[in-house]
């Protein structure tokens, strides 16, 4: 019997157990926040006054599994987390060599490390690595890059290849590249933003349905549900497969299938399954069908660049190719065995060999709480603080108003941010823009409500109303000063009546 047939048999114990297993594999929120603070700090340093890179408008962002939502804890809890970053620099690709750009970049990271009492950064083939103190348990692999989307789109279009995801392509440094020391347009390329956009596209139907369900359960609007709070079966299945791989190859690290291959094949095979168990069945039965054979070469195409083969190392290392197929078959067999178990105790026994301690911890959790209960609590806290004053106007709504926000930090380009999105670093400048359909004349009021120990200690919880200025744009500016979730709301008052209110725009600060 095929795994897909097994896992699609209704099995509440199986699905409940897999949900708990994924929780045990998740990276702790504290690690996410620490890594986020660190990479914001690096971005600030690179764009500071006196930086050799300041004139190049450095923009730092996350790539890899942290960006995709598929990162997992290491098997050994004392091991480091790898956080992969990109630093885009506004440089003319023909004005500098890869070697020169990487050396300039490394100098700035070395200065950062010295200023922060860290060991000197190490240099890899493509990245420069910042190693934090032992207690931090993570290091940053930072890839210097230059935006090169226009050139990549043109190159693919010339060969009638798909350009849907190519606009965000970047040119990167690679010391093994034959033109590393020459000024040329022929740099190696990557496209982490494009890959992330493609990955999101593959799961968009289920993602949107889950986000809507979370909003209903939390009694919030869909826009209040941050993107990173939505976990799809595709992401969860990849996390489970990665743990299976890590356990299987812990003594054969050189042969371990790379994560981008697993993520690409899983996303291609995913059939918008609504449960983790069904997604695992669909993926493990179908993913090998998405490996092409191009004139005798096994090819796993990069969805953002069809000319790139993610399995290009298999030719020089046939043992890696063999290891991938060995793992794929073992994973299929192991999950088939797990799917036939009908009690939590038996599920733990069936999965402990490849999920380790996470399986044992998941076995003790029992029935999970409502999936979004933590989110509902978080949103409700942000809108029901005792110090938040009630609107004093009689309601006579005759229009609407909505808030958008642009966040700006030194070292980063201005970015549109959603309500209740990823936590921002302290010091981020925020520009809130209100758009209303209410016809003038009217008055505008803003209500900012802070929370957290830092705001309370500073006597800055606020919660009152401040009158805004009505000009061509309705704008209010703030600076993120205190850790915690905070709320801003816009009120349009016409003739003494409340004509429109925006609802709460939640800003999280780390």
SVG drawing of the C-alpha trace seen along z (x, -y; Angstrom):
<svg xmlns="http://www.w3.org/2000/svg" viewBox="-25 -72 67 74">
<polyline fill="none" stroke="black" stroke-width="0.4" points="0.0,0.0 1.3,-3.4 2.0,-6.0 -0.5,-8.4 -3.2,-5.8 -2.1,-5.2 -1.9,-8.7 -5.2,-9.8 -7.0,-7.3 -8.6,-9.4 -6.4,-9.1 -6.9,-11.8 -4.1,-10.5 -1.6,-10.8 -2.5,-14.4 -2.6,-15.5 0.8,-13.9 2.3,-15.5 1.1,-18.9 2.8,-18.4 5.9,-17.1 6.3,-20.2 5.9,-22.4 8.8,-20.5 10.9,-21.1 10.2,-24.8 12.9,-27.3 12.2,-29.0 10.8,-32.5 13.6,-33.8 16.1,-32.6 14.2,-34.3 14.2,-37.5 17.9,-37.4 18.8,-36.7 16.5,-39.5 18.1,-42.0 21.5,-41.0 21.0,-41.3 19.3,-44.7 22.4,-45.7 24.6,-44.6 22.5,-46.6 22.8,-49.7 26.6,-49.3 27.0,-48.9 25.0,-52.1 26.4,-54.2 28.3,-57.5 31.9,-56.6 31.1,-53.1 32.9,-52.3 29.6,-51.0 27.4,-53.9 27.3,-55.3 26.1,-52.0 22.8,-52.0 23.2,-48.6 20.0,-46.6 20.2,-43.5 17.5,-40.7 17.1,-37.1 17.2,-34.2 17.0,-30.4 14.9,-28.4 14.2,-31.3 12.7,-33.2 10.6,-30.2 9.3,-29.3 11.0,-25.8 13.8,-26.2 14.2,-23.6 16.0,-23.1 19.4,-21.3 19.4,-17.7 21.9,-18.7 20.2,-21.6 23.7,-23.1 24.5,-23.4 24.3,-26.8 21.6,-27.9 22.7,-29.0 21.1,-32.3 21.6,-33.2 21.5,-36.9 22.0,-38.9 23.5,-42.3 22.5,-44.1 24.8,-47.0 23.9,-49.6 27.0,-49.2 27.5,-49.2 28.4,-45.6 30.9,-46.6 32.7,-49.1 34.0,-46.5 35.3,-43.0 33.8,-40.3 37.0,-40.2 37.1,-43.9 33.5,-44.0 33.9,-41.0 37.1,-42.5 35.4,-45.8 32.4,-44.0 34.6,-41.8 36.5,-44.9 33.3,-46.4 32.2,-43.2 35.6,-42.9 35.2,-46.4 31.7,-45.4 33.1,-42.3 35.9,-44.3 33.5,-47.0 31.2,-44.4 33.9,-42.3 33.4,-39.4 36.0,-37.1 37.1,-38.2 34.7,-37.0 35.6,-34.0 35.4,-33.9 33.8,-31.2 33.4,-30.6 30.5,-33.0 29.7,-34.4 31.4,-36.1 30.4,-34.6 29.9,-36.4 30.3,-34.1 28.5,-35.2 29.3,-34.3 28.5,-30.7 25.4,-31.8 23.8,-33.2 23.8,-29.8 23.7,-31.2 26.0,-32.7 25.2,-34.9 26.3,-33.9 26.2,-37.2 26.3,-37.1 27.4,-40.4 25.4,-41.0 24.4,-43.5 20.9,-43.8 20.8,-42.4 17.2,-41.6 17.0,-43.5 19.9,-41.8 18.7,-38.3 15.2,-38.9 16.7,-40.0 19.0,-36.9 16.1,-34.5 13.8,-36.2 16.4,-35.9 16.2,-32.2 12.3,-32.2 12.6,-30.9 10.3,-31.7 11.0,-35.2 8.1,-35.2 10.4,-35.2 13.5,-36.8 13.1,-40.5 14.6,-40.1 17.8,-38.3 21.1,-39.3 24.7,-39.0 26.8,-37.4 30.4,-36.9 32.0,-33.5 35.8,-33.1 35.8,-29.9 34.3,-31.7 36.7,-32.0 36.0,-35.7 36.3,-36.5 39.2,-38.9 38.0,-40.6 35.5,-43.4 32.7,-41.7 29.0,-41.4 29.3,-37.6 28.9,-37.2 27.2,-34.2 23.6,-34.7 21.1,-33.9 17.5,-35.0 16.4,-34.3 13.5,-36.8 12.3,-35.2 12.5,-31.7 10.5,-32.8 7.9,-34.4 7.6,-31.2 7.4,-29.1 4.6,-31.2 2.8,-30.9 2.9,-27.1 1.0,-27.2 -1.1,-30.3 -4.6,-28.6 -4.0,-26.8 -2.1,-29.8 -5.1,-32.1 -7.6,-29.7 -5.6,-29.2 -5.0,-32.9 -8.8,-33.4 -9.5,-30.7 -7.0,-32.2 -8.6,-35.6 -12.1,-34.2 -10.8,-32.3 -8.9,-35.4 -11.9,-37.6 -9.5,-39.8 -9.3,-41.0 -7.2,-38.9 -4.7,-41.8 -4.1,-41.5 -2.7,-38.0 1.0,-38.2 2.3,-36.2 4.8,-34.3 2.1,-33.2 0.5,-31.0 2.0,-27.5 0.9,-25.5 1.1,-21.7 3.8,-22.2 6.1,-24.0 5.4,-21.5 6.0,-18.5 9.4,-20.0 10.3,-20.5 9.6,-16.9 11.4,-15.6 14.5,-17.7 14.6,-16.2 14.3,-12.7 17.2,-13.6 19.3,-15.1 19.0,-12.0 19.7,-9.6 22.9,-11.5 24.2,-12.6 27.3,-10.4 27.4,-11.1 27.2,-14.9 28.9,-15.1 26.2,-13.0 23.2,-14.8 20.6,-16.0 20.6,-19.8 17.6,-21.7 17.0,-23.6 16.5,-20.4 14.0,-19.1 12.1,-22.4 12.0,-22.7 10.7,-19.2 8.3,-19.3 6.8,-22.6 6.4,-21.3 4.8,-18.0 2.5,-19.7 -1.1,-19.4 -2.7,-22.0 -3.3,-19.2 -5.1,-20.5 -3.3,-18.3 0.3,-17.5 -0.2,-13.8 -1.8,-14.2 0.9,-16.6 3.6,-14.1 2.0,-11.4 1.6,-13.5 5.1,-14.9 7.0,-11.6 5.1,-9.7 5.4,-12.4 8.6,-14.5 10.9,-12.2 8.7,-12.8 9.9,-16.4 13.5,-15.5 14.2,-15.9 16.6,-14.0 18.3,-16.4 20.5,-14.4 21.5,-12.0 22.0,-14.6 19.5,-14.6 18.2,-18.1 16.3,-19.9 15.6,-23.3 15.7,-26.5 12.2,-27.9 13.6,-31.4 16.3,-30.4 15.5,-27.3 19.2,-27.2 20.4,-26.5 20.5,-22.9 20.2,-22.6 21.6,-19.1 24.7,-20.2 27.0,-18.6 25.6,-15.1 27.7,-14.6 31.0,-15.2 29.7,-13.4 27.5,-10.5 27.4,-9.3 25.2,-12.4 22.8,-11.4 22.6,-7.9 22.2,-9.2 19.2,-11.4 17.3,-8.5 18.3,-6.3 16.8,-8.9 13.7,-9.5 12.8,-5.8 13.6,-5.4 11.5,-8.5 8.6,-7.1 8.9,-3.8 9.2,-5.3 6.2,-7.6 4.2,-4.7 4.9,-2.8 4.0,-5.8 0.8,-6.4 -0.4,-2.9 -0.2,-3.5 -3.4,-4.5 -2.2,-5.6 0.1,-8.3 2.3,-5.7 2.8,-3.6 3.4,-6.8 6.2,-7.8 7.8,-4.3 7.4,-4.4 9.1,-7.9 11.6,-8.0 14.4,-6.6 14.2,-9.5 12.7,-12.3 14.7,-11.7 13.9,-13.6 11.3,-15.7 9.2,-12.5 9.3,-11.8 8.3,-15.4 5.5,-15.4 4.2,-12.1 3.6,-13.8 1.7,-16.8 -1.7,-15.2 -4.5,-17.1 -3.1,-20.4 -4.8,-23.7 -6.6,-25.7 -4.1,-26.5 -4.4,-30.2 -5.1,-30.6 -1.7,-32.3 -2.4,-34.6 -5.9,-35.5 -4.3,-36.3 -1.7,-38.5 -4.1,-40.5 -6.6,-40.9 -3.8,-42.2 -3.0,-44.8 -6.5,-46.2 -7.9,-45.8 -5.2,-47.5 -6.8,-49.2 -5.0,-52.5 -6.4,-52.7 -9.2,-55.3 -12.6,-54.9 -13.4,-57.1 -15.4,-60.1 -17.4,-60.8 -20.9,-59.7 -20.8,-57.2 -22.3,-58.2 -20.2,-56.4 -20.4,-57.8 -17.2,-56.6 -14.0,-54.6 -10.3,-55.1 -7.4,-52.7 -3.8,-52.9 -0.6,-51.9 2.9,-52.1 6.4,-52.6 9.3,-51.7 12.8,-53.2 16.0,-52.3 19.6,-53.3 21.1,-50.5 17.8,-49.5 15.5,-50.7 12.1,-52.1 9.7,-49.1 5.9,-48.8 5.0,-46.8 1.7,-45.0 -0.2,-45.2 1.0,-42.7 4.0,-41.7 7.5,-40.7 9.0,-42.5 10.9,-45.7 14.1,-46.8 14.0,-49.7 14.9,-52.9 12.9,-52.2 11.2,-55.3 7.5,-54.8 5.4,-56.8 1.7,-56.1 -0.5,-57.2 -4.3,-57.3 -6.5,-57.1 -10.2,-58.0 -13.3,-58.3 -14.9,-60.8 -15.3,-64.2 -13.7,-67.2 -13.9,-69.2 -13.1,-66.9 -10.8,-66.5 -8.4,-63.6 -7.2,-62.1 -4.6,-59.4 -4.5,-57.0 -1.2,-55.3 -1.3,-52.6 1.9,-51.1 2.5,-48.1 5.4,-46.3 7.7,-46.9 9.9,-49.4 7.1,-51.7 5.6,-51.4 8.9,-52.3 9.3,-55.3 5.7,-56.4 5.0,-56.1 2.0,-53.7 -0.1,-56.5 -3.6,-55.5 -5.0,-59.0 -6.0,-60.9 -3.9,-63.5 -5.3,-65.7 -3.6,-65.4 -3.0,-67.8 -5.1,-67.5 -3.2,-68.4 -2.8,-66.7 -1.8,-63.6 -2.9,-62.5 0.4,-61.4 1.6,-60.6 5.1,-59.7 6.5,-57.7 9.8,-56.0 9.8,-52.4 11.2,-53.0 9.9,-50.2 9.8,-46.4 6.4,-44.8 3.2,-45.0 1.8,-48.5 -1.3,-49.8 -2.2,-52.9 -5.7,-53.8 -6.9,-56.7 -10.3,-58.4 -12.1,-60.7 -14.4,-63.2 -16.9,-65.2 -19.3,-67.7 -18.5,-66.3 -19.5,-62.7 -17.2,-59.8 -17.4,-59.3 -14.8,-56.5 -12.2,-54.6 -9.3,-52.5 -9.2,-49.7 -6.0,-48.7 -2.7,-48.6 -0.4,-46.5 3.4,-47.2 5.6,-44.7 9.0,-45.8 11.8,-43.5"/>
</svg>
